[in-house]
Amino acid sequence: MDVKIGLEVHVQLNKLKTKLFCSCSLDYHKDEPNTHVCPVCLGLPGAMPVLNEEAVKAAVKVALALNAEVQPVTIFDRKNYFYPDLPKGFQISQYDMPLAKGGYVVIETENGEKRIDLKRIHMEEDPGKLVYKGSITTAKYSLIDYNRSGAPLLEIVTEPVISSPKEARLFLNKLRIILEYLDVFDSELEGAMRVDANISIAGGGRVEIKNISSFKGVEKALTYEITRQKNLLKRGMKVERETRHFDEANNITVSLRSKEEEQDYRYFPEPDLVPVYTSEFIEIAKAELPEMPEEKRERLMREYGISLEKAKILVLDPKMADYFEIVAKEVDPKVAASWIVDVFRGELNYRSMSFREAFNVFKPEEFVKLLKLFLEEKITEKGVVEVIRKKLDEGGEVEEIIEKEKLYAIPKSEIVRLCKEAIEKNPKAVEDYKAGKKQAANFLVGYVMKATRGRADPAETAKIIREMLEKLT
């Protein structure tokens, strides 16, 4: 069956200092509910909104980075609906004159690159937050926190060109990367990116799934909804046009209400805000646009001689790419890329740590020191991994960890002596090797590794053992 998915992605411009129409701080995430509020964001009578100029600059920068056409004039509208998290009874948003139109994001799928076209990008204020005890379907009451009410949002709307839940997740991840490169958005903050997903299957009505708060949640919600709609159609039933909620506790969608039409919101221009002319903002944004992921990927390959595979991974996180460049200026870039991508990144992920944290926990300069010891053969691969784990878990200086854990590599002369000893003390393994059982050499390598408490290089040890055994055959 033909599946069509369109996403409405609400991105909070949380790197700004204040809300969209008032001077309340956006640094509210660790504070008590309803402490970052004022008459404007609470919608009290007589309170007048004043547009945050920095929010417009950030929004234009995002639109340009997403290849959208920023409109010369944009206006704000009132989107009228009544809900407890909307204190004014309407949301200041944009309707027929949005900030930008069009645009696209290119994702990499199993079948190659795919372009996800955008329909529009517009600015709006964030509603408050409803807090339920339990799930939305079982809670007896809800609490309201207006701290985020009025926070600056961008709504990025795709065309219905996404054809699977996995593609939706790939798109969201690519969008997150672009936004982090622009430094207008912190994905680690709660509520930073929320998604409304619209999905339809040929022969059925369009269903909207509201306020999904994670990429995994989007994939799970869409997967469930596809199965639900297919089952309805197979039984000859109609898929009704409606709005549903994703119950994360049970990984299902539940019906909320019949789907609103645009006319239900009774849009009309916001009388307290003047039109915004964007030409000046466009010039500023163009001058401030940073190096984007694809550009950085090509430069890393060109300047450092690393592979496409490694470069693709490094640019997934601007902080990881920055970390790599600091290290690669001091040691072999290919060695740096291999250790950072294949080992260090995995150790950070295992501990739910980011590269932003890595700059403080394991400074790039210390990583350089560790890799230089490795390249000088003063520490083995196993030793490097051990130092990384100890430092991330317990802290300490690189040299102190190596000294304390006795991780300095054994001199080659000592390894040669131990290899001779292994052969002399294990005649049966030697005979097995002579008889064609080549895996017997592994037993002798193990003897040396045990004697050195893992400080000998396994590959080098195996090479020496085999050379000695071959001379005996």
Secondary structure, DSSP 8 states (H G I E B T S, - for coil): --EEEEEEEEEE-TTSSB-SSS--BS--TTS-TT-S--TTTTT-TT------HHHHHHHHHHHHHTT-EE-SEE--EEEE---TT-TTSEEEE--SS-SEE--EEEEEETTEEEEEEEEEEEEEE---EEEESS-TTT-S-EEEE-TTTT-EEEEEEE-S-B-SHHHHHHHHHHHHHHHHHHTS--TTSTTSEEEEEEEEETTS--EEEEEE-SHHHHHHHHHHHHHHHHHHHHTT-----EEEEEETTTTEEEEEEE---GGGG--EE-TTS--EE-HHHHHHHHHH----HHHHHHHHHHHH---HHHHHHHTTSHHHHHHHHHHHTTS-HHHHHHHIIIIIHHHHHHTT--HHHHHHHS-HHHHHHHHHHHHTTSB-HHHHHHHHHHHHHH---HHHHHHHTT-B---HHHHHHHHHHHHHH-HHHHHHHHTT-TTHHHHHHHHHHHHTTT-S-HHHHHHHHHHHHHHH-
